[in-house]
Amino acid sequence: MPDSALGAIKDDVVKNPATDRLKDELQNYVRARAEHAVTQLGHRLGDSVSKLAEPGEGRSPQEPGQGRPSPR
């Protein structure tokens, strides 16, 4: 296709109100996904910090079968 035909198609797409709506919806979607990802990261980080704060609750590397073998 000649450059003029591509330019005409581009102009039609740019001037189309549906393009603006699609762009807005895409921005909303990306924003929601990013917010969800950050929220999940925060939950996982909080869970990890909680486990660190409770040393008696987690597994200890000194338990038999865990971590390095115990010296005999």
Stockholm file with secondary structure:
# STOCKHOLM 1.0

chainA/1-72         MPDSALGAIKDDVVKNPATDRLKDELQNYVRARAEHAVTQLGHRLGDSVSKLAEPGEGRSPQEPGQGRPSPR
#=GR chainA/1-72 SS CCHHHHHHHHHHHHHCHHHHHHHHHHHHHHHHHHHHHHHHHHHHHHHHHHHHHCTTTSCCTTSTTSSSCCCC
#=GC SS_cons        CCHHHHHHHHHHHHHCHHHHHHHHHHHHHHHHHHHHHHHHHHHHHHHHHHHHHCTTTSCCTTSTTSSSCCCC
//
